[in-house]
Amino acid sequence: MKEGDKFERAVVALLDERITAAGLSHSEFARAVMDGDPVRAWRLCRAKEGKSRRMSLAETYAAAKFFGEDFANMIWSLERQAKERGMLD
C-alpha cells in the first residue's frame, strides 16, 4: 500500500476513535462532514473489507471544523499519532 493510502486509512481510523471517545454520534459527524449520502459515505470510509470509499480533502477539512480545530493542526496531530502507533512508516 502506498504511503498516502496508509495515511488516508490512518486519518479515518483516528477520526473514528476520536468520535467514539468523545461520545459523539457517528451519524451526527457524518451529516456534518460527508458529501452525498453522509451516513453511508462515512460507513464506507470506515470499511475494513469489501467496498470502501476515500474521504475527500474537503470532507477532512469539514472534520477539522466539526471538532473546532485548524485543519493544518489537526492533520499534523493525526500524522504524529499515526506514526507513534505504527500506522505509518
N, CA, C and O atoms as CSV, one atom per row, in Angstrom:
chain,resi,resn,atom,element,x,y,z
A,1,MET,N,N,0.849,-1.181,0.000
A,1,MET,CA,C,0.000,0.000,0.000
A,1,MET,C,C,0.895,1.245,0.000
A,1,MET,O,O,1.890,1.301,0.723
A,2,LYS,N,N,0.535,2.227,-0.808
A,2,LYS,CA,C,1.291,3.471,-0.873
A,2,LYS,C,C,1.187,4.223,0.445
A,2,LYS,O,O,0.207,4.086,1.179
A,3,GLU,N,N,2.216,5.023,0.736
A,3,GLU,CA,C,2.254,5.769,1.991
A,3,GLU,C,C,1.044,6.706,2.127
A,3,GLU,O,O,0.472,6.835,3.209
A,4,GLY,N,N,0.662,7.356,1.023
A,4,GLY,CA,C,-0.500,8.246,1.062
A,4,GLY,C,C,-1.786,7.505,1.391
A,4,GLY,O,O,-2.639,8.012,2.120
A,5,ASP,N,N,-1.916,6.302,0.849
A,5,ASP,CA,C,-3.094,5.481,1.140
A,5,ASP,C,C,-3.105,5.069,2.613
A,5,ASP,O,O,-4.156,5.063,3.255
A,6,LYS,N,N,-1.935,4.726,3.138
A,6,LYS,CA,C,-1.835,4.380,4.563
A,6,LYS,C,C,-2.249,5.571,5.427
A,6,LYS,O,O,-2.947,5.417,6.429
A,7,PHE,N,N,-1.801,6.766,5.014
A,7,PHE,CA,C,-2.145,7.969,5.774
A,7,PHE,C,C,-3.655,8.205,5.757
A,7,PHE,O,O,-4.246,8.520,6.789
A,8,GLU,N,N,-4.280,8.054,4.586
A,8,GLU,CA,C,-5.737,8.213,4.499
A,8,GLU,C,C,-6.455,7.252,5.438
A,8,GLU,O,O,-7.370,7.648,6.161
A,9,ARG,N,N,-6.037,5.984,5.425
A,9,ARG,CA,C,-6.662,4.992,6.293
A,9,ARG,C,C,-6.441,5.342,7.764
A,9,ARG,O,O,-7.339,5.170,8.589
A,10,ALA,N,N,-5.241,5.834,8.090
A,10,ALA,CA,C,-4.938,6.222,9.467
A,10,ALA,C,C,-5.810,7.393,9.911
A,10,ALA,O,O,-6.315,7.401,11.034
A,11,VAL,N,N,-5.987,8.379,9.038
A,11,VAL,CA,C,-6.827,9.540,9.371
A,11,VAL,C,C,-8.247,9.078,9.684
A,11,VAL,O,O,-8.825,9.493,10.689
A,12,VAL,N,N,-8.806,8.232,8.840
A,12,VAL,CA,C,-10.166,7.735,9.066
A,12,VAL,C,C,-10.243,6.949,10.382
A,12,VAL,O,O,-11.175,7.139,11.163
A,13,ALA,N,N,-9.279,6.081,10.623
A,13,ALA,CA,C,-9.284,5.276,11.854
A,13,ALA,C,C,-9.176,6.160,13.096
A,13,ALA,O,O,-9.872,5.936,14.085
A,14,LEU,N,N,-8.307,7.155,13.040
A,14,LEU,CA,C,-8.127,8.037,14.196
A,14,LEU,C,C,-9.337,8.942,14.415
A,14,LEU,O,O,-9.708,9.207,15.558
A,15,LEU,N,N,-9.952,9.416,13.341
A,15,LEU,CA,C,-11.186,10.193,13.492
A,15,LEU,C,C,-12.288,9.319,14.079
A,15,LEU,O,O,-13.056,9.770,14.929
A,16,ASP,N,N,-12.366,8.077,13.630
A,16,ASP,CA,C,-13.343,7.119,14.156
A,16,ASP,C,C,-13.161,6.968,15.664
A,16,ASP,O,O,-14.129,7.038,16.421
A,17,GLU,N,N,-11.935,6.765,16.092
A,17,GLU,CA,C,-11.647,6.628,17.531
A,17,GLU,C,C,-12.002,7.901,18.291
A,17,GLU,O,O,-12.549,7.847,19.392
A,18,ARG,N,N,-11.691,9.028,17.700
A,18,ARG,CA,C,-11.942,10.307,18.355
A,18,ARG,C,C,-13.437,10.543,18.561
A,18,ARG,O,O,-13.857,11.019,19.616
A,19,ILE,N,N,-14.228,10.211,17.559
A,19,ILE,CA,C,-15.681,10.364,17.655
A,19,ILE,C,C,-16.213,9.484,18.781
A,19,ILE,O,O,-17.006,9.934,19.609
A,20,THR,N,N,-15.776,8.232,18.807
A,20,THR,CA,C,-16.225,7.289,19.830
A,20,THR,C,C,-15.787,7.736,21.221
A,20,THR,O,O,-16.584,7.718,22.159
A,21,ALA,N,N,-14.529,8.135,21.360
A,21,ALA,CA,C,-14.004,8.553,22.665
A,21,ALA,C,C,-14.731,9.785,23.208
A,21,ALA,O,O,-14.883,9.934,24.421
A,22,ALA,N,N,-15.175,10.657,22.318
A,22,ALA,CA,C,-15.884,11.868,22.736
A,22,ALA,C,C,-17.365,11.601,23.009
A,22,ALA,O,O,-18.099,12.489,23.441
A,23,GLY,N,N,-17.790,10.360,22.747
A,23,GLY,CA,C,-19.193,10.015,22.971
A,23,GLY,C,C,-20.123,10.655,21.954
A,23,GLY,O,O,-21.305,10.863,22.229
A,24,LEU,N,N,-19.592,10.965,20.787
A,24,LEU,CA,C,-20.393,11.589,19.740
A,24,LEU,C,C,-21.047,10.531,18.867
A,24,LEU,O,O,-20.626,9.375,18.846
A,25,SER,N,N,-22.059,10.937,18.162
A,25,SER,CA,C,-22.753,10.063,17.233
A,25,SER,C,C,-22.032,10.069,15.888
A,25,SER,O,O,-21.725,11.127,15.338
A,26,HIS,N,N,-21.768,8.871,15.368
A,26,HIS,CA,C,-21.150,8.779,14.046
A,26,HIS,C,C,-22.079,9.355,12.982
A,26,HIS,O,O,-21.614,9.921,11.992
A,27,SER,N,N,-23.377,9.216,13.177
A,27,SER,CA,C,-24.338,9.766,12.224
A,27,SER,C,C,-24.295,11.292,12.232
A,27,SER,O,O,-24.354,11.924,11.177
A,28,GLU,N,N,-24.193,11.879,13.417
A,28,GLU,CA,C,-24.104,13.332,13.534
A,28,GLU,C,C,-22.842,13.843,12.839
A,28,GLU,O,O,-22.884,14.827,12.100
A,29,PHE,N,N,-21.727,13.166,13.083
A,29,PHE,CA,C,-20.466,13.534,12.432
A,29,PHE,C,C,-20.623,13.442,10.912
A,29,PHE,O,O,-20.249,14.363,10.185
A,30,ALA,N,N,-21.175,12.332,10.444
A,30,ALA,CA,C,-21.328,12.115,9.003
A,30,ALA,C,C,-22.174,13.206,8.363
A,30,ALA,O,O,-21.813,13.736,7.312
A,31,ARG,N,N,-23.281,13.538,8.981
A,31,ARG,CA,C,-24.166,14.561,8.409
A,31,ARG,C,C,-23.492,15.933,8.352
A,31,ARG,O,O,-23.792,16.732,7.466
A,32,ALA,N,N,-22.600,16.205,9.277
A,32,ALA,CA,C,-21.908,17.497,9.304
A,32,ALA,C,C,-20.727,17.556,8.348
A,32,ALA,O,O,-20.302,18.644,7.959
A,33,VAL,N,N,-20.191,16.401,7.963
A,33,VAL,CA,C,-18.900,16.367,7.275
A,33,VAL,C,C,-18.943,15.768,5.871
A,33,VAL,O,O,-18.288,16.279,4.962
A,34,MET,N,N,-19.697,14.703,5.685
A,34,MET,CA,C,-19.605,13.923,4.451
A,34,MET,C,C,-20.538,14.439,3.356
A,34,MET,O,O,-21.570,15.053,3.627
A,35,ASP,N,N,-20.146,14.171,2.117
A,35,ASP,CA,C,-20.946,14.533,0.948
A,35,ASP,C,C,-21.855,13.373,0.552
A,35,ASP,O,O,-21.656,12.240,0.989
A,36,GLY,N,N,-22.851,13.666,-0.278
A,36,GLY,CA,C,-23.739,12.621,-0.791
A,36,GLY,C,C,-24.642,12.074,0.298
A,36,GLY,O,O,-25.241,12.835,1.058
A,37,ASP,N,N,-24.739,10.763,0.374
A,37,ASP,CA,C,-25.476,10.081,1.441
A,37,ASP,C,C,-24.498,9.992,2.618
A,37,ASP,O,O,-23.710,9.048,2.687
A,38,PRO,N,N,-24.535,10.955,3.541
A,38,PRO,CA,C,-23.455,11.095,4.521
A,38,PRO,C,C,-23.219,9.902,5.436
A,38,PRO,O,O,-22.069,9.520,5.655
A,39,VAL,N,N,-24.264,9.310,5.969
A,39,VAL,CA,C,-24.090,8.191,6.904
A,39,VAL,C,C,-23.485,6.993,6.175
A,39,VAL,O,O,-22.563,6.349,6.677
A,40,ARG,N,N,-24.006,6.705,5.002
A,40,ARG,CA,C,-23.466,5.600,4.200
A,40,ARG,C,C,-22.023,5.891,3.790
A,40,ARG,O,O,-21.176,4.999,3.825
A,41,ALA,N,N,-21.744,7.127,3.403
A,41,ALA,CA,C,-20.392,7.508,2.978
A,41,ALA,C,C,-19.390,7.300,4.111
A,41,ALA,O,O,-18.303,6.770,3.884
A,42,TRP,N,N,-19.745,7.712,5.331
A,42,TRP,CA,C,-18.839,7.553,6.468
A,42,TRP,C,C,-18.650,6.074,6.792
A,42,TRP,O,O,-17.545,5.644,7.123
A,43,ARG,N,N,-19.716,5.306,6.698
A,43,ARG,CA,C,-19.616,3.863,6.941
A,43,ARG,C,C,-18.664,3.223,5.920
A,43,ARG,O,O,-17.850,2.373,6.281
A,44,LEU,N,N,-18.765,3.625,4.661
A,44,LEU,CA,C,-17.875,3.075,3.629
A,44,LEU,C,C,-16.429,3.515,3.844
A,44,LEU,O,O,-15.509,2.746,3.568
A,45,CYS,N,N,-16.212,4.724,4.326
A,45,CYS,CA,C,-14.841,5.174,4.625
A,45,CYS,C,C,-14.211,4.297,5.700
A,45,CYS,O,O,-13.015,4.012,5.656
A,46,ARG,N,N,-15.018,3.872,6.661
A,46,ARG,CA,C,-14.506,3.074,7.776
A,46,ARG,C,C,-14.423,1.590,7.471
A,46,ARG,O,O,-13.859,0.832,8.260
A,47,ALA,N,N,-14.974,1.157,6.336
A,47,ALA,CA,C,-14.997,-0.268,5.987
A,47,ALA,C,C,-13.585,-0.833,5.902
A,47,ALA,O,O,-12.716,-0.259,5.247
A,48,LYS,N,N,-13.370,-1.938,6.555
A,48,LYS,CA,C,-12.058,-2.581,6.551
A,48,LYS,C,C,-11.951,-3.623,5.445
A,48,LYS,O,O,-10.849,-3.969,5.018
A,49,GLU,N,N,-13.090,-4.121,4.983
A,49,GLU,CA,C,-13.125,-5.135,3.917
A,49,GLU,C,C,-14.208,-4.763,2.919
A,49,GLU,O,O,-15.109,-3.978,3.215
A,50,GLY,N,N,-14.101,-5.340,1.740
A,50,GLY,CA,C,-15.125,-5.127,0.725
A,50,GLY,C,C,-15.095,-3.720,0.166
A,50,GLY,O,O,-14.046,-3.080,0.098
A,51,LYS,N,N,-16.258,-3.255,-0.228
A,51,LYS,CA,C,-16.375,-1.938,-0.834
A,51,LYS,C,C,-16.030,-0.857,0.186
A,51,LYS,O,O,-16.498,-0.884,1.325
A,52,SER,N,N,-15.212,0.084,-0.239
A,52,SER,CA,C,-14.859,1.189,0.640
A,52,SER,C,C,-14.884,2.491,-0.153
A,52,SER,O,O,-15.125,2.496,-1.361
A,53,ARG,N,N,-14.636,3.570,0.535
A,53,ARG,CA,C,-14.678,4.897,-0.062
A,53,ARG,C,C,-13.593,5.738,0.564
A,53,ARG,O,O,-13.291,5.590,1.748
A,54,ARG,N,N,-13.004,6.622,-0.221
A,54,ARG,CA,C,-11.995,7.535,0.311
A,54,ARG,C,C,-12.675,8.772,0.893
A,54,ARG,O,O,-13.752,9.172,0.449
A,55,MET,N,N,-12.034,9.361,1.884
A,55,MET,CA,C,-12.516,10.607,2.462
A,55,MET,C,C,-11.830,11.741,1.709
A,55,MET,O,O,-10.602,11.791,1.637
A,56,SER,N,N,-12.620,12.644,1.154
A,56,SER,CA,C,-12.049,13.725,0.349
A,56,SER,C,C,-11.354,14.757,1.227
A,56,SER,O,O,-11.559,14.806,2.440
A,57,LEU,N,N,-10.541,15.566,0.598
A,57,LEU,CA,C,-9.859,16.646,1.307
A,57,LEU,C,C,-10.885,17.624,1.876
A,57,LEU,O,O,-10.726,18.110,2.996
A,58,ALA,N,N,-11.937,17.914,1.110
A,58,ALA,CA,C,-12.995,18.816,1.581
A,58,ALA,C,C,-13.685,18.242,2.820
A,58,ALA,O,O,-13.996,18.978,3.756
A,59,GLU,N,N,-13.920,16.937,2.823
A,59,GLU,CA,C,-14.550,16.286,3.977
A,59,GLU,C,C,-13.618,16.293,5.185
A,59,GLU,O,O,-14.063,16.463,6.320
A,60,THR,N,N,-12.334,16.108,4.936
A,60,THR,CA,C,-11.359,16.152,6.031
A,60,THR,C,C,-11.286,17.557,6.620
A,60,THR,O,O,-11.164,17.728,7.833
A,61,TYR,N,N,-11.363,18.556,5.747
A,61,TYR,CA,C,-11.397,19.956,6.196
A,61,TYR,C,C,-12.644,20.195,7.055
A,61,TYR,O,O,-12.571,20.836,8.104
A,62,ALA,N,N,-13.780,19.676,6.603
A,62,ALA,CA,C,-15.025,19.814,7.368
A,62,ALA,C,C,-14.922,19.101,8.714
A,62,ALA,O,O,-15.500,19.556,9.701
A,63,ALA,N,N,-14.189,17.988,8.762
A,63,ALA,CA,C,-13.995,17.270,10.028
A,63,ALA,C,C,-13.230,18.141,11.021
A,63,ALA,O,O,-13.554,18.173,12.208
A,64,ALA,N,N,-12.220,18.842,10.532
A,64,ALA,CA,C,-11.460,19.748,11.412
A,64,ALA,C,C,-12.390,20.816,11.979
A,64,ALA,O,O,-12.342,21.116,13.172
A,65,LYS,N,N,-13.221,21.379,11.137
A,65,LYS,CA,C,-14.167,22.409,11.595
A,65,LYS,C,C,-15.184,21.816,12.570
A,65,LYS,O,O,-15.581,22.474,13.532
A,66,PHE,N,N,-15.605,20.577,12.324
A,66,PHE,CA,C,-16.538,19.892,13.221
A,66,PHE,C,C,-15.961,19.815,14.633
A,66,PHE,O,O,-16.676,20.008,15.616
A,67,PHE,N,N,-14.663,19.533,14.724
A,67,PHE,CA,C,-14.002,19.434,16.022
A,67,PHE,C,C,-13.483,20.780,16.532
A,67,PHE,O,O,-12.868,20.845,17.596
A,68,GLY,N,N,-13.730,21.852,15.775
A,68,GLY,CA,C,-13.308,23.190,16.202
A,68,GLY,C,C,-11.810,23.390,16.127
A,68,GLY,O,O,-11.233,24.132,16.922
A,69,GLU,N,N,-11.181,22.725,15.166
A,69,GLU,CA,C,-9.729,22.793,15.026
A,69,GLU,C,C,-9.315,23.427,13.717
A,69,GLU,O,O,-10.077,23.456,12.752
A,70,ASP,N,N,-8.119,23.922,13.700
A,70,ASP,CA,C,-7.485,24.378,12.473
A,70,ASP,C,C,-7.100,23.129,11.676
A,70,ASP,O,O,-6.571,22.171,12.238
A,71,PHE,N,N,-7.366,23.142,10.362
A,71,PHE,CA,C,-7.109,21.984,9.515
A,71,PHE,C,C,-5.655,21.526,9.610
A,71,PHE,O,O,-5.392,20.342,9.818
A,72,ALA,N,N,-4.718,22.446,9.460
A,72,ALA,CA,C,-3.294,22.082,9.457
A,72,ALA,C,C,-2.880,21.440,10.781
A,72,ALA,O,O,-2.133,20.462,10.795
A,73,ASN,N,N,-3.362,21.987,11.880
A,73,ASN,CA,C,-3.022,21.412,13.186
A,73,ASN,C,C,-3.618,20.023,13.361
A,73,ASN,O,O,-2.976,19.137,13.925
A,74,MET,N,N,-4.850,19.828,12.879
A,74,MET,CA,C,-5.465,18.512,13.002
A,74,MET,C,C,-4.694,17.474,12.189
A,74,MET,O,O,-4.429,16.376,12.678
A,75,ILE,N,N,-4.334,17.817,10.953
A,75,ILE,CA,C,-3.591,16.884,10.098
A,75,ILE,C,C,-2.240,16.563,10.726
A,75,ILE,O,O,-1.830,15.403,10.747
A,76,TRP,N,N,-1.543,17.576,11.236
A,76,TRP,CA,C,-0.243,17.357,11.881
A,76,TRP,C,C,-0.402,16.415,13.075
A,76,TRP,O,O,0.382,15.482,13.248
A,77,SER,N,N,-1.421,16.668,13.892
A,77,SER,CA,C,-1.656,15.840,15.074
A,77,SER,C,C,-1.993,14.396,14.688
A,77,SER,O,O,-1.493,13.455,15.304
A,78,LEU,N,N,-2.837,14.223,13.673
A,78,LEU,CA,C,-3.196,12.874,13.238
A,78,LEU,C,C,-1.987,12.143,12.662
A,78,LEU,O,O,-1.819,10.946,12.894
A,79,GLU,N,N,-1.146,12.854,11.914
A,79,GLU,CA,C,0.059,12.221,11.365
A,79,GLU,C,C,0.989,11.774,12.492
A,79,GLU,O,O,1.523,10.666,12.458
A,80,ARG,N,N,1.177,12.629,13.478
A,80,ARG,CA,C,2.034,12.301,14.626
A,80,ARG,C,C,1.505,11.073,15.370
A,80,ARG,O,O,2.268,10.169,15.710
A,81,GLN,N,N,0.195,11.050,15.619
A,81,GLN,CA,C,-0.415,9.906,16.296
A,81,GLN,C,C,-0.251,8.625,15.481
A,81,GLN,O,O,0.054,7.565,16.026
A,82,ALA,N,N,-0.458,8.739,14.174
A,82,ALA,CA,C,-0.341,7.566,13.300
A,82,ALA,C,C,1.082,7.010,13.329
A,82,ALA,O,O,1.273,5.794,13.365
A,83,LYS,N,N,2.070,7.886,13.313
A,83,LYS,CA,C,3.465,7.443,13.367
A,83,LYS,C,C,3.778,6.796,14.712
A,83,LYS,O,O,4.414,5.743,14.763
A,84,GLU,N,N,3.336,7.420,15.793
A,84,GLU,CA,C,3.586,6.884,17.133
A,84,GLU,C,C,2.963,5.507,17.318
A,84,GLU,O,O,3.490,4.677,18.059
A,85,ARG,N,N,1.854,5.267,16.654
A,85,ARG,CA,C,1.124,3.996,16.808
A,85,ARG,C,C,1.509,2.971,15.732
A,85,ARG,O,O,0.931,1.886,15.674
A,86,GLY,N,N,2.467,3.311,14.898
A,86,GLY,CA,C,2.929,2.359,13.892
A,86,GLY,C,C,2.006,2.202,12.700
A,86,GLY,O,O,2.106,1.224,11.959
A,87,MET,N,N,1.113,3.153,12.510
A,87,MET,CA,C,0.200,3.101,11.369
A,87,MET,C,C,0.886,3.589,10.093
A,87,MET,O,O,0.447,3.296,8.981
A,88,LEU,N,N,1.967,4.338,10.280
A,88,LEU,CA,C,2.781,4.843,9.162
A,88,LEU,C,C,4.231,4.481,9.427
A,88,LEU,O,O,4.642,4.280,10.570
A,89,ASP,N,N,4.993,4.403,8.355
A,89,ASP,CA,C,6.428,4.099,8.484
A,89,ASP,C,C,7.195,5.298,8.985
A,89,ASP,O,O,8.412,5.226,9.153
